[in-house]
Amino acid sequence: MIDYASMIGIHIAAIFTIACLSFLFKDNVVFHTVESIFIGTSVAYIMTFSIEAIRKTAWVPLLKGELIWIFPMILGVLYLTRLSPQIRWISRYPVSLLVGIGTGLAARAVLQVNLLAQIEDTVRIRDLTATGIINITVVFLGVILGILYFVFTFRPKGTLEPLFNYLTRGGRIIIMAAFGSMYGNTVLGRFSLLIGRLQFLLWDWLKLGAAT
């Protein structure tokens, strides 16, 4: 039995994919039309999801007598005052409250993940084999050299100055290698997305082959 819904979805997705890829050739009306459809659909989906979330998490409990939910609803209404130039200043109160709460909740997680965990992984030896020791040594030296490159307040003079210059030069090489690796990873990720869409066009839409 033919699944017409899936077939129509594949054709629409293929047309939208080709329209998006047409921007690589030239800026055209088809691309802007698809772009507008995508943005409009995304906004409509987000608005529908937000309204449903407000109904489930606040409005329904409020009707059941949970009056505590009236405070976040008031804050949400105050946030909408940004649409009026005369009373726009009122929206600063809910914004400042949300920013303060969000910053407080995220500070501990950010400190743990981005600082403490990174320091711990730098000196943690997980593999006691020769390869593991070499890996942790390279990571540790790379971290130290990278940090030394950003030391500007203290510069040794005399006999230690050439050694410090060599170390900072090594730190610059480490940083360049790290940036190159991240850039290469980003490029590979983007190419994987492109390859996925091309496979969709060739295999799913045109039926020219099948994935092995």
C-alpha positions as CSV (number, residue, x, y, z in Angstrom):
1,M,0.0,0.0,0.0
2,I,1.3,3.4,-1.0
3,D,1.8,5.8,1.8
4,Y,0.8,9.0,0.1
5,A,1.5,11.2,3.1
6,S,5.1,10.0,3.2
7,M,5.5,10.5,-0.5
8,I,4.1,14.0,-0.4
9,G,6.4,14.8,2.5
10,I,9.5,13.5,0.6
11,H,8.6,15.6,-2.4
12,I,8.1,18.8,-0.3
13,A,11.4,18.2,1.6
14,A,13.2,17.6,-1.7
15,I,11.8,20.8,-3.2
16,F,12.8,22.8,-0.1
17,T,16.3,21.3,-0.1
18,I,16.9,22.2,-3.7
19,A,15.5,25.7,-3.1
20,C,17.9,26.2,-0.2
21,L,20.9,24.8,-2.2
22,S,20.0,27.2,-5.1
23,F,21.5,30.0,-3.0
24,L,24.9,28.6,-3.7
25,F,24.4,29.5,-7.4
26,K,22.7,32.9,-7.0
27,D,20.5,34.8,-4.6
28,N,17.0,34.2,-5.9
29,V,13.3,34.6,-5.1
30,V,12.8,30.9,-4.6
31,F,15.3,30.8,-1.8
32,H,13.8,33.8,-0.1
33,T,10.3,32.3,-0.4
34,V,11.5,29.0,1.3
35,E,13.3,31.0,3.9
36,S,10.2,33.0,4.7
37,I,8.1,29.8,4.9
38,F,10.7,28.2,7.2
39,I,10.8,31.2,9.5
40,G,7.0,31.6,9.6
41,T,6.5,27.9,10.3
42,S,9.1,28.0,13.1
43,V,7.6,31.0,14.7
44,A,4.1,29.5,14.5
45,Y,5.4,26.2,16.1
46,I,7.2,28.1,18.9
47,M,4.1,30.2,19.6
48,T,1.8,27.2,19.7
49,F,4.2,25.2,21.9
50,S,4.6,28.2,24.3
51,I,0.8,28.7,24.6
52,E,0.3,25.0,25.3
53,A,3.1,25.1,27.9
54,I,1.5,28.1,29.6
55,R,-1.9,26.3,29.6
56,K,-0.5,23.1,31.1
57,T,2.0,24.5,33.6
58,A,0.2,27.6,34.8
59,W,-3.4,28.1,33.6
60,V,-4.7,24.7,34.5
61,P,-3.1,24.5,37.9
62,L,-4.4,28.1,38.6
63,L,-7.9,27.0,37.8
64,K,-7.5,24.1,40.3
65,G,-6.7,26.5,43.1
66,E,-2.9,26.7,43.0
67,L,-2.7,30.4,43.3
68,I,1.1,30.4,43.4
69,W,1.1,30.3,39.6
70,I,-0.5,33.8,39.4
71,F,2.9,35.4,40.1
72,P,4.8,34.0,37.1
73,M,1.8,34.8,34.9
74,I,1.9,38.4,36.1
75,L,5.6,38.5,35.3
76,G,4.8,37.2,31.8
77,V,2.2,39.9,31.3
78,L,4.6,42.6,32.5
79,Y,7.2,41.3,30.0
80,L,4.7,42.1,27.2
81,T,4.8,45.8,28.1
82,R,7.9,46.0,25.9
83,L,5.5,46.3,23.0
84,S,4.4,49.7,24.2
85,P,6.9,52.6,24.2
86,Q,5.1,54.4,27.0
87,I,5.3,51.6,29.6
88,R,8.2,49.7,28.2
89,W,10.2,50.4,31.4
90,I,7.9,48.1,33.3
91,S,9.4,45.1,31.4
92,R,12.7,45.7,33.0
93,Y,11.5,44.2,36.3
94,P,10.6,40.7,35.0
95,V,13.7,40.7,32.7
96,S,16.0,41.6,35.6
97,L,14.4,39.0,37.8
98,L,14.7,36.2,35.2
99,V,18.3,37.2,34.4
100,G,19.3,37.1,38.0
101,I,17.7,33.8,38.7
102,G,19.1,32.3,35.5
103,T,22.6,33.6,36.2
104,G,22.5,32.2,39.8
105,L,21.3,28.8,38.6
106,A,23.8,28.6,35.8
107,A,26.9,30.0,37.7
108,R,27.5,26.7,39.6
109,A,27.1,24.5,36.6
110,V,29.3,26.7,34.4
111,L,32.0,26.9,37.0
112,Q,31.9,23.1,37.5
113,V,31.8,22.2,33.8
114,N,34.0,24.9,32.2
115,L,36.6,25.3,34.9
116,L,36.9,22.7,37.6
117,A,36.1,19.7,35.4
118,Q,38.6,20.9,32.8
119,I,41.4,21.2,35.5
120,E,40.5,17.8,36.9
121,D,40.7,16.1,33.4
122,T,44.0,17.8,32.7
123,V,45.8,16.0,35.6
124,R,43.7,12.8,35.8
125,I,45.5,9.7,34.6
126,R,42.9,7.2,33.4
127,D,45.3,4.8,31.6
128,L,48.5,3.7,33.2
129,T,49.9,2.3,30.0
130,A,52.7,4.0,28.1
131,T,50.3,5.4,25.6
132,G,48.0,6.8,28.4
133,I,51.0,8.4,30.2
134,I,52.2,10.0,26.9
135,N,48.7,11.3,26.2
136,I,48.2,12.9,29.6
137,T,51.7,14.4,29.4
138,V,51.0,16.0,26.0
139,V,47.7,17.4,27.3
140,F,49.3,18.7,30.5
141,L,52.2,20.4,28.6
142,G,49.7,21.8,26.0
143,V,47.6,23.4,28.8
144,I,50.6,24.9,30.5
145,L,52.1,26.3,27.3
146,G,48.7,27.7,26.3
147,I,48.3,29.5,29.6
148,L,51.9,30.9,29.4
149,Y,51.1,32.4,26.0
150,F,48.5,34.7,27.7
151,V,50.8,35.8,30.5
152,F,51.4,39.5,29.8
153,T,51.9,41.0,33.3
154,F,55.0,39.0,34.1
155,R,57.9,38.7,31.7
156,P,61.2,37.3,33.1
157,K,64.4,39.2,32.2
158,G,67.9,38.0,31.9
159,T,68.8,34.4,31.2
160,L,65.2,33.2,31.5
161,E,63.8,35.5,28.9
162,P,64.8,33.3,25.8
163,L,63.4,30.2,27.5
164,F,60.1,32.0,28.3
165,N,59.9,33.2,24.7
166,Y,60.3,29.7,23.4
167,L,57.6,28.4,25.8
168,T,55.2,31.1,24.7
169,R,56.0,30.3,21.1
170,G,55.1,26.7,21.8
171,G,51.9,27.9,23.4
172,R,51.0,29.7,20.3
173,I,51.6,26.6,18.2
174,I,49.4,24.6,20.6
175,I,46.6,27.2,20.3
176,M,46.8,27.3,16.5
177,A,46.6,23.5,16.4
178,A,43.5,23.5,18.7
179,F,41.8,26.2,16.6
180,G,42.7,24.3,13.4
181,S,41.2,21.1,14.9
182,M,38.0,22.8,16.0
183,Y,37.7,24.5,12.5
184,G,38.2,21.1,10.8
185,N,35.7,19.5,13.0
186,T,33.2,22.2,12.2
187,V,33.8,21.8,8.5
188,L,33.4,18.1,8.7
189,G,30.1,18.6,10.6
190,R,28.8,20.9,7.9
191,F,29.9,18.5,5.1
192,S,28.1,15.7,6.9
193,L,24.9,17.7,6.8
194,L,25.4,18.4,3.1
195,I,26.1,14.8,2.3
196,G,23.0,13.8,4.3
197,R,20.8,16.0,2.1
198,L,22.4,14.8,-1.1
199,Q,21.8,11.2,0.0
200,F,18.2,12.1,0.7
201,L,17.8,13.6,-2.8
202,L,19.5,10.7,-4.6
203,W,18.2,7.7,-2.6
204,D,14.9,8.7,-1.0
205,W,13.6,11.1,-3.7
206,L,15.1,10.0,-7.0
207,K,15.5,6.3,-5.9
208,L,18.9,6.1,-7.6
209,G,20.5,3.9,-5.0
210,A,20.2,2.7,-1.5
211,A,22.4,3.0,1.6
212,T,24.6,0.1,2.3
